[in-house]
Structure formats: C-alpha cells, structure tokens
Amino acid sequence: MGWRKTMTDLASLAVAMTTSQTRTEASLAFLRQNADFQRQSVLALVETAAAAPQAPEGMGKIVDQYA
C-alpha cells in the first residue's frame, strides 16, 4: 500500500510541476508581448515627434508679456 501512495504523490508532483511550468511560460510570453508593445509605442511617439513641423526661425525666443 505504501508504494501506491508514493506513486500518487509522484504523479501529483509531476502535474504540479507541469502546471507551474505552463504558468511560468505564459507569464514570460505576456511580459515579452508587453515589452514589445511598449517599445513600439515609444518608437511611434519618437517618429511622430520627429515628423512634427519645426517652428519658424526665431519663434519662441522672446516672451510676450501680453499673451
């Protein structure tokens, strides 16, 4: 009877380890996807800022006190 309990314990441990591995892999996949999304967002923001029209020469150098 003792070997049956041991086999059950081993099977339970194997299932728990497989479940843990699956959760870890899913978490890593989520982290990679999130990092890629953030990287793409930053690149899009930088591209948009670089494509914005520049102010005319001299604009913004003097503060208008009446504005």
C-alpha positions as CSV (number, residue, x, y, z in Angstrom):
1,M,0.0,0.0,0.0
2,G,2.9,2.4,0.7
3,W,4.1,2.3,-2.9
4,R,0.6,3.4,-4.2
5,K,0.8,6.5,-2.0
6,T,4.3,7.2,-3.3
7,M,3.1,6.8,-6.9
8,T,0.2,9.1,-6.2
9,D,2.5,11.6,-4.6
10,L,4.9,11.5,-7.6
11,A,2.0,11.9,-10.1
12,S,0.7,14.8,-8.1
13,L,4.1,16.4,-8.0
14,A,4.6,15.9,-11.8
15,V,1.2,17.5,-12.5
16,A,2.0,20.4,-10.2
17,M,5.4,20.9,-11.8
18,T,3.9,20.9,-15.3
19,T,1.2,23.4,-14.3
20,S,3.9,25.6,-12.8
21,Q,6.0,25.4,-15.9
22,T,3.0,26.3,-18.1
23,R,2.1,29.3,-15.9
24,T,5.8,30.5,-16.0
25,E,5.9,30.2,-19.8
26,A,2.6,32.1,-20.1
27,S,3.9,34.8,-17.8
28,L,7.1,35.2,-19.8
29,A,5.1,35.3,-23.0
30,F,2.9,38.1,-21.6
31,L,6.0,40.0,-20.4
32,R,7.6,39.8,-23.8
33,Q,4.4,40.9,-25.5
34,N,4.1,43.8,-23.1
35,A,7.7,44.9,-23.6
36,D,7.3,44.7,-27.4
37,F,4.1,46.8,-27.2
38,Q,5.9,49.4,-25.0
39,R,8.8,49.5,-27.4
40,Q,6.5,50.0,-30.4
41,S,4.6,52.8,-28.6
42,V,7.8,54.6,-27.8
43,L,9.1,54.3,-31.4
44,A,5.8,55.6,-32.7
45,L,5.9,58.5,-30.3
46,V,9.5,59.4,-31.3
47,E,8.6,59.1,-35.0
48,T,5.6,61.4,-34.5
49,A,7.7,64.0,-32.6
50,A,10.4,63.9,-35.3
51,A,7.8,64.3,-38.1
52,A,6.2,67.4,-36.4
53,P,6.8,70.6,-38.2
54,Q,9.5,72.8,-36.8
55,A,8.8,76.3,-35.5
56,P,9.9,79.2,-37.8
57,E,13.4,80.6,-37.1
58,G,13.4,83.0,-34.2
59,M,9.9,81.9,-32.9
60,G,9.8,81.3,-29.2
61,K,12.9,83.2,-28.3
62,I,11.2,86.3,-26.8
63,V,8.4,86.1,-24.2
64,D,5.4,88.2,-25.0
65,Q,4.2,89.8,-21.7
66,Y,0.7,90.4,-23.1
67,A,0.0,86.9,-24.2
